Amino acid sequence: MRNQAVLQKIGRRVKLFLVFCVLAFLISAADIAAGNPLDFIGNLVRWNEFDFVSWELNALFERASAAALKLEKFIPDEKQSEIVLSYLDQVGVVESLQEELEILSFDPAAAASFQAQAEIYGKYQEETERMHRIGRLAESILQNQAERSLLKMGFGLGGQVLPPLLFKVTDLPLNLIISPREEIRTLKSISLKSGMDPLEKDALETSIYQNLSLSALVEPVGGIGAYPTMVMRSRDINWLTEIISHEWIHNYLTFYPLGIRYFENNQIRTINETTANLSGKEIGQRILIDYYPAYVRFDYLQGRDPSTVLPGIQEEKFDYRAQMRETRITVDYLLSKGHIVQAEAYMEARREFFWENGYRLRKINQAYFAFYGSYNDTPGGGAAGNDPVGPAVQELRKRSQGLKVFIDQIKSVKSFDELLIQLR
């Protein structure tokens, strides 16, 4: 089993290397100035793009089947919450077995026998199947609970939340973000299949940097606003309710000017993501208050550092958000002066600084800030630096009497200028 896994990993890397070689040849043989460099990136990763159509069909069928049965309707509220919490416990069991299996299979010091690997693998498969069985009902329960909380908050028409809240816990695609080197701006975002290891991610990013002189980053995401929305597996009920709510807000805004214009420019994207972040936290906390009061964490609304932090390693005196904000501001200044190479050297030096303080950031570059800078829902800026868009959205929320009022105000915004007009 171990040899097979190693061979598969080697095979993927060889395939990736061959594709990079083809890309380099195409670039050297073609006139890039006459075409769009992003087309070459599309060709490069086409073999590894996520198949949304197949996923959507399977997810819709599963959710439609669950909706037809409506098993959660026959279960008392307190029992429903117990089922969800049991599911989260089962997720923890599966994650522990997965970690144990990886240690037995790949840790040189483990020297595990084939029999030991087989036993853990068998248990892992058994517990994973049990997790999926419980998960299907737990997802239906969480959907129903979230919709009931949304109705209490005013998001309803005739007693129905529109669009209906549908989500599926799944392995999420990775996000390939492309930015120019001379400024921080999202040129293109491509969803890739999950499963790329750090070396494969770096190889893809480096190829794009060297051959097209563009900044690239492959990052995981917590959720995707498809329909049903895609949610990453987690045993944290706070995080799960927030992401479910965050992605539903994206679905809701799709029917209004703000959501329709999501891809129009970076400012509109930041307004969307900041709105979804603020709303996701509030709705998520309302779900917890209604159905999981023992798990309410009032510090949760104050914002959290990215998941790259290693629990227990960072020092309390290290202010991640302030340090990242300083990094972004300095990078923006260097790029404004045309000092691209110096800005990139500075970002690498800062990445090492963050790593030394317990934050395992694989890469900090222009694409990193283009991606994380759009989530600007917490005072202080963080990766957004001095970007005024997020603070404007935060200010509008402060002035609004309730979340529904805030959403009704911002959903018709077509530009950052229109948002500023609402704040006058």
Secondary structure, DSSP 8 states (H G I E B T S, - for coil): -HHHHHHHHHHHHHHHHHHHHHHHHHHHHS-GGGS-HHHHHHHHHGGGB--HHHHHHHHHHHHHHHHHH-GGGGS-HHHHHHHHHHHHHHHHHHHHHHHHHHHHHH-TTT---HHHHHHHHHHHHHHHHHHHHHHHHHHHHHHHHHHHHHHHTT--BTTB-SS---EEE----EEEEEEESSS----EEEEE-S---HHHHHHHHHHHHHHH-EEEEEE--SEE-SSSEEE---S-HHHHHHHHHHHHHHHHHTTSHHHHTTTT-HHHHHHHHHHHHHHHHHHHHHHHHHH-GGG--GGGGG----TTB-TTTS-TT--HHHHHHHHHHHHHHHHHTT-HHHHHHHHHHHHHHHHHTTB--S--SHHHHHHHTT---STT-GGGTT-SHHHHHHHHHHHSSSHHHHHHHHTT--SHHHHHHHT-
